[in-house]
Every structure is written in C-alpha cells, then in structure tokens.
Amino acid sequence: MPMDCINKDQILNQSLLYPIMSQVSFLLNPICDGKDWRALAGVFDFTMEEVNILSSACDPTMELFKYYESKYGKKVTFTYVIESLQNIGRKDITLEIYKYTNDNNFIENKNQDLQYSVTQVNNFTLNNSYDVFISYAKDDISFAKLIKNRLENENGFKVCIDYCDFLPGYNPFEQICSVIEEKCRKVIVILSPNFNESNNCQTQAKIALSLSFEFNKNKVIPILYKKCEIPRILKLLTRLDCTDPYTSPYF
C-alpha cells in the first residue's frame, strides 16, 4: 500500500495499536545487521549500554518501544516509527502498517478511542480467564463451533471465542490482544485456505507466537482443518491434521 494511498494527516499522530506493535516486533526481532531492532534503537538515540540491556529480553523490539515511552515520556506515534523504519531501510514493515490501517478501517474509526499507549492498561475487562482461545476465519465458523462445543462439553475446558465473549463497543483487536496475552493458556489456530486469506487471523497467530517466545511457552496449537499452504511462521509447530484419514478419527 503506497504511502500516498492513505490520508497521512488522519493517522500519523495516532499512537500505535498493540497488534501493529506486535507485528513490527515479529519482523524486527530476527537478527539482521543494520536492519533489525538494534538499528531502530540507534535511530531512537539509545546508548550501547541500553541496547545491551534490551538484547537480553525475549522480545527486544517490544521492550524497545516500552523503554522509549518511559525514557522520553511520550507515546510512540505512527509518524516517528514509520520515519524511523524508513531510515533503516525497512519499507517492508511500513507497508505492513499501512496495510493494517487500511484493512481494519483505522481511518474511518479515527475518532473512536483507539489511541492506546504501549504501556496503557486496556479499559475493557473480560469476565474470566480461559483455557483456550480459538482463532479462525469467519468462513470456518462451523468448525470453530464444533471445537468449542467438544472442548467445553466433553473436556470441561473454558473456551474464549469472539462471538460469545468479546464485549460490544470496544476495539476487537485490543480484546484479542488482551485475551491472548493475559486471559488464556493456549491459542487454537484453525488452518485452512480461508485462514491464509485473513489478515486478522495472521495477526492473531503472530501475537500468540510472539508471546510464546517471550515466556518460553508454546501457546499455539495449529489444527489443519482443510488442506492449505501452512503459513511460514507456523511450519515448525506440530499440528493436528483433520484432513488425514488415518488420524482424523482420533481427533
């Protein structure tokens, strides 16, 4: 999404939302000399000592953003991050940010309460903690409901799924982030061609994987519902295969 396709004045002074921060973090954490989170720290005028401290974090990019707000006493805005990413040659990430704002109607909803600081506590509260959150494409809702019913009725698990548990009137992405980070132990990802075409699903998977790395715990359980190309970020994880006639009866 070229920069001139979006009305910059409508978004550049907004604070970055957590889903975007998580995606930027996912793309900047891998070591890439001159183009990873350390290069961004240089643009932020962090000292070598500060970089060394951040390097010990499981998610150094996210800690970088948090430390920036603490050090300078101001929020991380689209303007500054986009300019900084362009300065280190990461236009690929700026395109991801603009794609997110376009796909999720950020501009149309700019007057809503979307200006969250990285360290700001969410205003909404979900009722309870859960054993699992189900991430699925909308066209696969029948299978998601099947998984939900089996987990709850046959195994006694507490399941979080958007149409039952998300509160009306709040940003759904902020609720997803809260659930994945704070409210559930596992995230079931239902893989299918529909999943691969859903930017929402891809973002949810990236958030869950990022938290898995941060806390050294595997939060993600992929279930192959329909044959499809397995997303690159999930290929290394063991998955349940419902398309295999030999294993599906045991599912």
N, C-alpha and C positions, 0 to 999 in steps of 0.2 A: 504493500500500500504506500504509494509515494506520499511524501510529506504534504505536497500541495493539494492532495485529495481531501484533506481534513482541515477544517477551520481551526487553525492553531490557537487563535485567541480564546477559543472556548475550552481548551483543555490544558494549556501549558502551565497555568498557575495552580492546577489541582494537585493534591498530594497523590502519590502513587498508591493504588489499592494493593492489598496483600497478594491477590492472585498474580498480579503483574510482578510484584517484588519476587514472588516465589519462582516465576518463570525466568526472570532475569538472573536470579541466583542459580538456577539449574544450568543456565547457559554459560555463566561466568566462573563457576567453581572449578571446572576442569582446568588443569594447568596448561597454559598456552602463553608462552613468553611474549610479553608486550601487549597481550590482548585478553588477559584474564582479570580477576578481581583485583589483583595487585596493581595493574595498570590504572584501574579506576581509583584505587586508593591514592595513587600518585597525583591524579587529577584533583582529588579531594584535599591535597596538601597534607596527607598523613605522613608522619615520620617513619623511618625504618623500624624504630622500636615499636610503634603502634602496629605496623604491618606484621611484625614478628609475633606480637601478641594475638592478633586476629588469625594468623595462619594456623594456630592450634585449635581453632573452632571447627566443628563438624560442618558448619555452613558459614564459611567466612564472608561470603557476599552479604548474606542477611545480617550478620553481625556488623559488617561494614556500614550498612545503612543505619542500623540502630545507633552505632557509635557516632556516626555523622550527626544525627539529631541531638545526641547527648553533648557532643563536643561543641557544636555551633549553635545549639538552642533554636533550631528552625527545622521545619519539615523538609523531607526530600520531595522535590517537585518534579513534574514531567520535564519542565524546561531544563533544569540542571542535569538531570540524569540523561536525557536524550542528547544534550550537547556534549556531555562527558563521554558517553558511549561513542558518539561520532568522532571525538578527539582520539580515541584509542582504536579506531577502525572497526567498530562493531556495529555497522549499519544493519547487520542481520537481526540484531536484537531490537533496534529501534523499529524495524519493520514489524516485528512480533508485537511490540507495544501498540503500534498504530492499528494493527490488525485486530487486536483485542478490543481497543476502544471502539472500532467500527462494528465488529461482530456483536458486541454486547450493548450497543446503543448508549455508550457513555455520554456522547454529546447531547443526545436527546434528553438524558436524565441528569444533565449537569447541575440542575437546580435542586436536585434531591440531596440528601445528606450522604454524599459519597466521599467527602474529604477526610479520610482517615489517615492519621499518622501511623507510621510503622509500629510505634510503641503504644498507640492509643487502645484502650480496652473497648471492645465492642459494646454497643448499647443494648443489644438484644441478649436474651438468655434462654437457651433451650432447657427443657424441663429436667432432663436426667442425663446420665452417662449411658453409653450404649456399648454393646459388644462389637457391633459391626455397622459400617455404613456401606450402602450399595450404590456404586457408580455405574450408570447405564445410559445408553442412548434412548431417547424418547420412543423410538420405534420398537425398542426391545422391552417395553414396559411389562408385557405379559410374562416374560421370563423372569424379570426382576421381581414381580409379584409372587411368582412361584417360589423363587429362592427365599423371599421374605417369609412366606407362609410356612415353608418347611423348617426354616431356622427357628421360627417362633413356636410353632405348634408341635414339632417333633423333637426339638432340641432345647427349647426353653431359653433361647437367646433373645436379647433385646436388640432389635434392628432399627436403624435410622434410615429412612428413605424420604426423599424430598416431598412427595405429595402428602405424606402423613405428618411429618414432623417439623417442617420449616414454617416459620412464623410469617404471616402476611404483613406486608408493609415494610419489609426490610430487604436490603440487597441480598439476593440469593447466594452470590459468590462469597460474601462475608460470612454467611451462615455455613456454607460448605467448608470454608477455611476453619471456622471455629469447631465444627464437628470433627473434621479430620485431625486437627492438631490437639484438641482438648477433650473431646467427648467420646471418642470411640477407640477401641483397641485395634481393630482391623478394618481394612477397606477392601471390599469385594469389587473387582473390576470386571464387568461383563464385556468380553471381547466379541466383536462382530464387525462386518463392513460398516454398519451404522456408527459404531464406536469410533472407527477410524475417521469418519467424516464429521465427527462432532468436536469442535474446539473446546466446548465445555468439558467433555469427558477427558480430553487430552490434558487440560489444565488440572483437573482433579487428580489424575494419575501422577502428574509431575509434583503436585503438592505433597501427596502421600509418600512418594519416593524420597523427596527432599527430607521429610521428617524421619523417614526410615534411616537415612544416612546420618542425620543429626543425632538420633538417640540410639543408633546401632541396634535397631529392632526392625524386623520385617513386618510392616503394616499391610502390605499389599498382597492380596490373593487373587490372581487372574483366573477367570473361568472362560474358556473358549466356547462360546455359545454357537456361533456359526463360523465356518471356515473363512479366514481372512489373513491378511498380512499382519503378523504380530508387530506392534509398534516397537521401534528400536529400543526405547527405554525400558521395555518390559521383557525383552527377549531372553535375558539372563535369569528370569524368575521361573521357577517350576509352576506349571499351571494345570488346572483340572480341564480335561478335554471332553466336552459333551458330544463332540462330533465323532468320537472314536467308538465304534460299535462294541469293542471289547471292554472298554472301561466305563461307558455311559451307564450300564445297568447298576453299577456300584455307586453312582453319584447320588 
